[in-house]
Amino acid sequence: MIRHMRCQAIEQGNQVEFFNQYDQFYATSLTSPFPHRLNGRHEAIIARNAAFLAGKRVLDIASHDGRWTFAALKAGAAYVKGIEPRQELIANAVATFDRYGIDRSRYDFACGDVFELLRSETFDVVFCLGFYYHTIRHAELLDRIERTGAQLVIIDTEVTPAEDEVPLLEPQDARLIFKNPYGIQLLREPIDDQQMACDDALTRNGHTLVGRPSRAAIRFLAEHFGYATSQYDWPKHFVAKPEHGDAMHDYHKGWRETFYLRKS
Ligand SMILES: C[S@@+](CC[C@H](N)C(=O)[O-])C[C@H]1O[C@@H](n2cnc3c(N)ncnc32)[C@H](O)[C@@H]1O
């Protein structure tokens, strides 16, 4: 299946998409390593922000097999630190980086829970990719991110489906409205799956608690911490690249988004 999708991606693209040049990433993870998906996400996460990433210090939370750490370095980031609790994924990342000749002085991977490891470090850009729905500590995480000094935070996350979201009726006092739009859905998820939350203090019977935020909740939290929010235009993306749709059905169907949080 993966090989079939990989051939499709290479055949259909007139220009070589990013991960087709570094196709080791199609083999170092079990977490949606599909060419159309990784290349589509590359446009939203990296290509769109390449000018800003050049020369910057970047933190990659939930760095997984190093896919976005690597892409940021290739876009010209000066240094990237990844935080990832699963050591086997870090080992895969380092092997891939060696294979592609990335200088070891340009990156570090710390193994563990971001809430244990993210302390008083300074970064220009923070990636929170595929993680904001694998935690229940949304506000605390954004607080810690903001304290790094980051001017740009990219949050790529599952969200509640657009049709389920409560419309914003401004101006009203949120304390007096019970159909509050700033919802976060409670979920339990297994900790023995490489794409899910890791074992933490909330774990019981092999599961921990996480929350899937609404779009409004993300904007609300971002504003609280002083960030202006914008979003990647996924509908426009799928008009230009319909071949990406199948491997990105969550983005395509409106239950995953890519947010840019910026400080002025
Ligand atoms: C869905 S994957 C996302 C991978 C990658 N960032 C991406 O967007 O393609 C979620 C990742 O979060 C990591 N993770 C889970 N709990 C974490 C925690 N508390 N701190 C840091 N990373 C965590 C998992 O090990 C996994 O690699």
The ligand as an ORCA input file, in Angstrom:
! r2SCAN-3c Opt
* xyz 0 1
  C       0.941     11.684     15.704
  S       2.655     11.639     16.099
  C       3.207     13.159     15.324
  C       4.585     13.035     14.704
  C       5.083     14.269     13.967
  N       5.282     15.401     14.857
  C       4.162     14.654     12.847
  O       3.393     15.616     13.012
  O       4.202     14.026     11.785
  C       2.685     12.026     17.834
  C       4.070     11.991     18.445
  O       3.984     12.579     19.752
  C       4.891     11.904     20.575
  N       4.532     12.170     21.968
  C       3.557     11.566     22.687
  N       3.501     12.065     23.930
  C       4.484     13.017     24.013
  C       4.927     13.891     25.042
  N       4.335     13.908     26.247
  N       5.964     14.735     24.796
  C       6.543     14.754     23.565
  N       6.142     13.949     22.532
  C       5.129     13.107     22.761
  C       4.708     10.460     20.142
  O       5.735      9.613     20.597
  C       4.669     10.613     18.624
  O       5.952     10.563     18.057
*
